[in-house]
Amino acid sequence: MPEGGDLIPGARGYTPQACAFRDHYQELATVEAELFGLSAQPTDYQREMAERLPLPFEILSDAKRTVPRSRPAECGLSSALP
């Protein structure tokens, strides 16, 4: 990967969404929001990404893609996944 490649949006987990939630984490905490990320990547990759970015919330692995995208409430999620 070229120098600075980790900073390219979408490269290796560096998405605008992940960084926006990271940047607004404290605001969300004031309203007692429970925040986590969900990814189809394996746990080892997620751990490295969370440390590299750094993300103040857990990234959950759905490597087997078992969370239904159209009905996340059935899995305890409150809103639709993109």
Residue pairs with C-beta under 8 A, 6 or more apart in sequence:
1 11
1 12
5 11
5 12
6 12
6 14
6 52
7 14
8 14
9 15
9 16
12 49
12 52
13 39
13 41
13 45
13 46
13 49
13 52
13 53
14 53
18 37
18 53
18 55
19 53
21 28
21 35
21 37
21 55
21 57
22 53
22 54
22 55
22 56
22 57
25 35
25 56
25 57
28 35
29 35
35 57
36 57
36 58
36 59
36 60
37 46
37 55
37 57
37 58
37 59
37 60
38 59
38 60
38 62
38 67
38 77
38 81
39 46
39 59
39 60
39 61
39 62
40 61
40 62
40 63
40 65
41 49
41 61
41 63
42 61
42 63
43 61
43 63
46 59
46 60
46 61
47 59
49 55
49 59
50 57
50 58
50 59
67 75
67 77
67 81
68 74
68 75
69 80
69 81
70 80
72 78
72 79
72 80
72 81
